[in-house]
Amino acid sequence: MTTVTATTALVDVGVAAAGHRNTCNFPKTSSLSSSPSSAIQQAIISGKIHFNAFTGLSRCKKQLLFCENVRTRGSVRLHCVAGGRVRTCAVAAGVAESLVEATEQEQAGEGTVALPRLKPKTGKAALPLKSDRRRSKRFLEIQKLRVKKEEYDPITAISLLKQTSSTKFVETTEAHFRLNIDPKYNDQQLRATVILPKGTGQAVRVAVLAQGEKLIEAENAGADLVGGEDLIAQIKGGFMEFDKLIASPDMMPKVASLGKLLGPRGLMPNPKAGTVTTDIPQAISEFKKGKVEYRADKTGIVHIPFGKTDFPEEDLLTNLIAAVNSVDANKPSGAKGVYWKTAHICATMGPSIRLIIKDTREFKLPS
């Protein structure tokens, strides 16, 4: 292990790329240079020092302190100091030694020494966004179809959504609405159901817990599973071969014992979800046709599947508008100010497409 010594140089990283200097609060010590090193500025501007590596510090307060460092395993540590906190970033030893020499010669009046050129990055490593570096080639190609952060009207958005579907399976189309609510308050919670006119594209298995004549009504209405205490015993034993569980009100005291099993799976019968009702045939019919339950998560975002990518565009548009109208109609009483923040749609494996909220809420389907 060898020690690399250099004359200290201080530079404001936040303004170096802009080509001008700025004054930042920094502890006055005798070891600091009175003026920034243009060699270090040049390294920052050319990308040989990536100041974004110093996370957790405000860009306008970032200051790079290049001083006595210890070279280990071919790299030299650079220290970023601001607000009494120190962050460290490793720089290639060749670049660091050149910066040392350039800083010394500059302060001795000899000018700036040219820095060695590093091998340019290629492939995904050269992408500017770190999130894109983890994406597949397929995703990087299809996300070029839409302009990031641009808002689209519902018709254009549905058309783009179908174009971004390029997987080997039929993807689900999803809507994600960010609302101005805080679900930790009772009067700002949102939980409701919506009947999608064109269905969900999925076969729904419906189980019914009832007794007496309700059992016969459920069988005639097309329920996949019908039972009473015997079905409760099967569920306690681990049987979960159903997507919706409907119960009559007189069965709820017995169903209460299944809370720990059904609750985490979202299968517990609930009057708000329409799964506790006296009109069992109607409930079965609605869920078979495409009734979807939704609720706001703890961040105030609602997630609703509204079809499949193999649906016609008109059908997807009809289901989307039905979902939007349902969220509007079930606005919590405690919601204040602007109710809608953002609205996006996407396919299961595709990029999000941002909607124009005003156009989407006021969209009228052709009669």
Secondary structure, DSSP 8 states (H G I E B T S, - for coil): -EEE----EEEEHHHHTTTS---------TTS-SS--HHHHHHHHTTSS-GGGSTTS-GGG-EEEE-SEEEETTEEEEEEEETTEEEEEEEEHHHHHHHHHHHHHHHTTS------------GGGG-S-HHHHTS-HHHHHHGGGS-TT-EE-HHHHHHHHHHT--SSS--EEEEEEEES--TTSGGG--EEEEE-TT--SS---EEEE--THHHHHHHHHT-SEEESHHHHHHHHTT----SEEEE-GGGHHHHGGGHHHHTTTT-S--GGGT-B-S-HHHHHHHHHHTEEEEEB-TTSEEEEEEEETTS-HHHHHHHHHHHHHHHHHT--TT--S--EEEEEEEETTS--EEE-HHHHHT-----
